[in-house]
């Protein structure tokens, strides 16, 4: 498996993990968005389901917080609260 594919797989796992944890905490059904398939359903949000919240999931050892925040602020629909969820590797 090449490095790019491994990174995408890790990102998908992180998004599924974040969606499951959000569901557990807030009792709101969440799922990965369809952005990888080109669907405009969620814009560039990583997980969807909680109305009024735009979520960007980052799973990496070192996070550039300012860059992650800038990304979701730019991608969030008007009126939604932009949120970055992060977990370090391992």
N, C-alpha and C positions, 0 to 999 in steps of 0.2 A: 504494500500500500504506500503511495507516495505521500510526502509531507503535506501537500495542499489538501488531499482527501482526508488525511488523519485530522487535520485542523478543523475541517468542516464537520467531520463526525463528532469531534469534541464539542464543537459549538452546538450541534443538534442535541447532544446529550445534556449540555448545560441548559439549553432552553426547555427541554422536557423536565429536567430536575426543578428548574425555577417554576414552571407551570404547576407541577405537582405540589411543591411547597406552598405556593400562593393559594392553591385550592385548599390545602390543609389548614392554613392559617385563617383564611377569609371566607371559606365555604362558597367560593365563586368558581364556576367551571372555567378553566383556562386551557388553552392549547397553543401550539406553535402556530404562527401565522403562515400564510401560504406564499410569502415573499419569494421563496426559492423557486416557485413555479410561475412567477410573474403575475400573480393575482394582485390587483390593487386594493384588495379587501382591507388590509391593515397598513397600507403605506409601507414604511420600513420598520415597523415595530416587530419585535422578536416573538412575543407572546401576546395573545389577545383574549378577551373575555370579560374583563372588568371595565365596565363603562366609565369613561372619564379619566382613565389612566393609560398613558402610553409608556410601554416598558421596553427597555434595551437591556439585554442580558450579556454580560461579559464574564467569560471563564478563562482567566489567564493568571499567570503568576504576578506580573506587574501590570497594573492598570494605570493608564493615563486618564485620570479622573476628569480633568478639564475637557479633554477630547471626547470622552464618552458622553459627558453632559451636553456638550455642544451638538453632538450627533443626534441625541434624542430630542433636544429642544428644537432643532431644525426639522426633524421628522414628525414630531407630535402634531396631531390635528389641533386646530385652534380650539382652545377651551379645555383640552385634556392636560392633566398634570404629568409632566415628563418625569420618568423615574429610571434610574440605572440600578440593576441588581448585579452584584459581583461576588464571585467566589474564586479564591485562588485554586490552582491545580492541586490535586491530591488532597 
